[in-house]
Amino acid sequence: MIIYDKFMIVNIFNVEAYIMNGVYLQGGGAKGAFQAGVIYGLKERGIKFNIISGTSIGSINGYYIYTDNIEKLKQTWLSIDKKEIDDQVIKDKVIENKVFIEKLSKLKGRNEDVKDFYVNYINIKNGVPNHVVKNISNITKKEALDTIKYSSLLPYIGPINTQLNEAIKNFNSSIIFEQFKEELKKGSYDGYNLDGGILNNNFLECFIKNKVDRIFIIQFKKGYQIPEYLFEYYDKEDIMVIEPTIEFEPGDTLRFEEKFCESHFNEGYNIAKNIE
């Protein structure tokens, strides 16, 4: 009887090891600080992820999970160098993410818990954005980083050879995407690979083919509605939506400021630590 009791205790404490978890990491630029805080809080609670789906900044944060570098994820968001980001010069029709990609290139390791990591971006052909999905667990590191780079490349409408800090003064993601649609029609972006969130910032389809026991959806919008099609494959209690307590503003996408990022990282962390 004593042996049975001990066996039961061991299983209670290791129940997480028998659960397949999926996580969707939405795109949203600097709002990714909130997402990173949630990831860090869930990690402290022993949550392991087996299937990752990431868009834009979500793919960047996801790469830290994929390489098992959660402490460096925290360090990245709590030591944002605004000047380093602001000093980037826009030389083309896109806002690049060199600072983050360079950080990812230095990461080593592989999280053996992660079975698959799906990243999406769009490829423009004849004025039409085509949805591209890649499982970066099946490709080289260079190809993986290129895929993440594409997934987080925002279109830029404005004068080139401009520093990022000037370009973002009046940045409004809603307005930019409306202007982007007009540029698409002109063929201005033909051949470009761009941010996956432009076409699909609710990238959950991979959890149909790759069934998991539980999906964590880390959102940036209050009152998020789970897509109806997911309920054909999952019960409501198997889907956990984690969202902020406040509404983000359209201009927050490029607010890579130390206090902003620290505040939202801590918010995400505290929410994750207190989920029942």
TADA-V804423 format. One record per helix or strand. SS is the DSSP state (h for helix, s for strand). FROM is the first residue (numbers start at 1). TO is the last residue. If there is no record, write none. Layout:
ss={SS/SS}
from={FROM/FROM}
to={TO/TO}
//
This chain:
ss={h/h/s/h/s/h/h/h/s/s/h/s/s/h/h/s/s/h/h/s/h/h/s/h/h/s/h/h}
from={2/15/21/29/51/57/70/82/89/94/98/116/128/136/141/154/162/164/173/193/196/206/214/228/236/239/250/258}
to={13/18/25/44/55/66/78/86/90/95/105/125/135/138/151/155/163/167/186/195/198/209/218/232/238/242/254/273}
//
